[in-house]
Amino acid sequence: MRRVKVAARRSTASVSVNEGTKKRREDPKSGKAPKSGLRERKKARLRQQIVETALHLFRQRGYENTRIDDIVHTLEISQPTFFRYFPSKDAVLREVGRRAFGRQAERLKAELSVKATTEQRLRRFYETLGNATEVGRPLWQAAILAGAMDPVRSPELRGAEAATVSLLREIIAEGQKNGEMTCDFTVVRLAEYIEGLFNTVVRQWAVDLTGPHKLTERVRNAVEFFLRGAKP
């Protein structure tokens, strides 16, 4: 009988320990994060540091003159560590492109959240976009030449680009509903036209093909051209 009682006490203690461990893992108030969550945050932090360091070097030295060795040396990490996060230097640039689409989506959401005409929204959005692009001309030139902002050449960008275009269509659809924009063309086509104008202007400006070299002026003209043609 004594042996049975000892075994029972051990069994109860084991269950208590297991329940306590489980509670610590599940209880967010315990202050102890699961190791897997900590690892994921460390990985996300290092990925962010790689992107930020690469961007700094791209702007400082130029994309072509920046090597992976320069990035890993600045961060004090190994090349194998870098390659665990990005397969190439171009992949870092594509990540920059993906984040740029994300920022565009946030700006469009902001425009949708305030009361304004469709013309005011589109003018503000593309003016902000033009200013940001003009400041980082060498970087965006590299991004365009590498296809880092082209969803056709970089399929991983398609989701981010689609989210941006969806919000742009929402603005145009609201403009049609309010009688501010023509209904002779579908929302899809109108969004395609203004995005096509903007992308063409940026590409030509980035590689110095034509015209005045101030991007903001060229973007403003392209938006005005679109708005005049899109009047009801």
C-alpha positions in Angstrom: 0.0 0.0 0.0 2.9 2.4 0.8 4.4 1.9 -2.6 1.0 2.7 -4.3 0.8 5.9 -2.3 4.3 7.0 -3.3 3.6 6.2 -7.0 0.4 8.2 -6.8 2.3 11.2 -5.3 4.9 11.0 -8.0 2.2 10.8 -10.7 0.4 13.9 -9.3 3.7 15.9 -9.1 4.5 15.0 -12.7 1.0 16.2 -13.9 1.5 19.4 -11.8 4.8 20.1 -13.4 3.5 19.4 -16.9 0.5 21.7 -16.4 2.7 24.4 -15.0 5.0 24.2 -18.0 2.1 24.3 -20.4 0.6 27.3 -18.5 3.9 29.2 -18.8 3.9 28.6 -22.5 0.3 29.6 -23.0 0.1 32.5 -20.5 1.0 35.8 -22.2 1.3 37.4 -18.7 4.2 35.1 -17.7 6.7 37.4 -19.4 8.6 34.5 -21.0 8.2 34.3 -24.7 8.5 30.9 -26.4 11.9 30.3 -27.9 10.5 29.8 -31.4 8.9 33.3 -31.2 12.2 34.8 -30.1 14.0 33.1 -32.9 11.6 34.5 -35.5 11.9 38.0 -34.1 15.7 37.8 -34.2 15.5 36.6 -37.8 13.1 39.4 -38.8 15.4 41.9 -37.1 18.5 40.7 -38.9 16.6 40.7 -42.2 15.6 44.3 -41.6 19.2 45.2 -40.7 20.5 43.6 -44.0 18.0 45.7 -46.0 18.7 48.9 -44.2 22.5 48.4 -44.4 22.3 47.5 -48.1 20.1 50.6 -48.8 22.6 52.9 -47.0 25.5 51.5 -49.0 23.5 51.6 -52.3 22.9 55.3 -51.7 26.4 56.0 -50.5 28.4 54.1 -53.1 25.9 53.2 -55.8 24.2 49.9 -56.4 26.8 48.6 -58.9 29.7 49.5 -56.7 28.3 47.8 -53.6 29.3 44.2 -53.1 27.8 41.6 -50.8 31.1 41.6 -49.1 30.6 45.3 -48.2 27.2 44.5 -46.7 28.3 41.6 -44.6 31.5 43.4 -43.5 29.4 46.4 -42.3 27.0 44.2 -40.4 29.7 41.9 -39.2 28.0 38.8 -40.4 29.2 36.0 -42.7 28.3 35.5 -46.3 26.4 32.2 -45.5 24.3 34.2 -43.1 23.5 36.8 -45.7 22.5 34.0 -48.2 20.1 32.5 -45.7 18.1 35.6 -46.0 18.7 36.7 -49.6 20.0 34.6 -52.5 21.6 37.7 -54.2 22.1 41.4 -54.1 19.3 41.8 -56.6 17.0 40.0 -54.2 17.6 42.8 -51.6 16.7 45.3 -54.3 13.5 43.4 -55.0 12.7 43.5 -51.3 13.1 47.3 -51.4 10.6 47.3 -54.4 8.1 45.2 -52.4 8.3 47.6 -49.5 7.9 50.6 -51.8 4.6 49.1 -53.1 3.6 48.7 -49.4 4.2 52.4 -48.7 2.2 53.3 -51.8 -0.7 51.2 -50.5 -0.5 53.0 -47.2 -0.6 56.4 -48.9 -3.7 55.4 -51.0 -5.4 54.1 -47.8 -4.7 57.5 -46.2 -6.3 59.3 -49.2 -9.4 57.1 -49.0 -9.7 57.9 -45.3 -10.0 61.7 -45.8 -12.7 63.7 -47.6 -11.4 65.0 -50.9 -12.2 65.0 -54.6 -10.7 62.3 -56.9 -8.5 64.9 -58.6 -7.1 66.0 -55.2 -6.4 62.5 -54.1 -4.6 61.5 -57.3 -2.6 64.7 -57.5 -1.4 64.3 -53.9 -0.6 60.6 -54.2 1.5 61.0 -57.4 3.2 64.2 -56.2 4.3 62.4 -53.0 5.4 59.4 -55.0 7.3 61.6 -57.4 9.1 63.5 -54.6 10.1 60.2 -52.9 11.4 58.8 -56.2 13.3 61.9 -57.2 15.2 62.0 -53.9 16.6 58.5 -54.4 17.2 58.7 -58.1 20.4 56.4 -58.3 18.6 53.8 -56.2 15.4 53.8 -58.3 17.5 53.8 -61.5 19.1 50.6 -60.3 15.7 49.2 -59.2 14.2 49.9 -62.6 17.2 48.5 -64.6 17.2 45.3 -62.4 13.4 44.9 -62.8 13.0 45.2 -59.0 9.8 47.2 -59.4 8.5 45.2 -62.3 6.0 42.5 -61.3 6.5 40.8 -64.7 10.2 40.3 -64.2 9.9 39.8 -60.4 6.9 37.7 -59.6 7.3 38.0 -55.9 6.2 41.6 -56.3 2.8 40.8 -57.8 0.9 40.5 -54.5 2.2 43.9 -53.2 1.6 45.6 -56.6 -1.9 44.1 -56.8 -2.8 45.5 -53.4 -1.7 49.0 -54.5 -3.6 48.8 -57.8 -6.7 47.6 -55.9 -6.7 50.8 -53.8 -6.1 53.0 -56.8 -9.1 51.4 -58.5 -11.2 52.1 -55.4 -10.4 55.8 -55.6 -11.3 55.9 -59.3 -14.5 53.9 -58.7 -15.5 56.4 -56.1 -14.8 59.2 -58.6 -17.0 57.6 -61.2 -19.8 57.1 -58.6 -19.6 60.9 -57.7 -19.7 61.9 -61.3 -16.1 63.2 -61.2 -14.6 60.7 -63.7 -15.8 59.3 -67.1 -17.7 56.1 -67.2 -16.8 55.5 -70.8 -13.9 53.4 -69.6 -13.9 50.8 -66.9 -12.2 51.3 -63.5 -9.6 48.7 -64.5 -8.7 50.5 -67.7 -8.5 53.9 -66.1 -6.2 52.6 -63.3 -4.1 51.0 -66.0 -3.8 54.2 -68.0 -2.6 56.4 -65.1 -0.2 53.8 -63.8 1.2 53.3 -67.3 1.8 57.0 -67.6 3.5 57.3 -64.3 5.7 54.2 -64.9 6.8 55.4 -68.3 7.7 58.8 -67.0 9.7 57.4 -64.2 11.6 54.9 -66.4 12.5 57.5 -68.9 13.6 59.9 -66.2 15.6 57.3 -64.3 17.7 56.3 -67.3 18.0 59.9 -68.8 16.2 59.1 -72.0 14.3 62.3 -72.7 13.1 65.7 -71.6 13.6 67.8 -68.5 15.2 65.9 -65.7 13.0 67.1 -62.9 10.7 64.1 -62.2 8.1 66.0 -60.1 7.3 68.3 -63.0 7.0 65.4 -65.4 4.8 63.4 -63.1 2.6 66.5 -62.5 2.1 66.9 -66.2 1.3 63.2 -66.7 -1.4 63.3 -64.0 -2.9 66.5 -65.4 -3.0 64.9 -68.9 -4.8 61.9 -67.4 -7.3 64.0 -65.4 -8.3 66.0 -68.4 -8.9 62.9 -70.5 -10.8 61.3 -67.6 -13.3 64.1 -67.1 -17.0 63.0 -67.6 
